[in-house]
């Protein structure tokens, strides 16, 4: 998810589930970040880390997760 204020900075961060072989090593989330210059890239990485921490507490059931997002 990208904010409107950062949409013109040529930067973004995305969260993805890890591949099965990475999950065996204990990795469950990948953060993909892009930035036009290094400080913006660092900012996007930090945003991805914060979003990953928030994602950890969400229910695994998709229907329950939607209800949590609504509230």
Steps between C-alpha positions, in 0.01 A plus 500: 500500500644838402395833642384783275774731625774258394355409163716751310833409660570197278493272802290217639512205734311172475463198725494148361478156657832318493565204270455150652877438522546835678220413741696188600783733605262704717438786254129574461485845334697678227520878477555636149592868504602741225620856530638764267780595741651319799323697778161433337589131464585486872169668580309241294684214671405636843137535384510138385639386836225681688233356270646150544482536879135607475423212264630247752206555734226451240288183498588241236137441402422734204141570611603588855784715362249699289285560809807625689589737212145638495511582869 
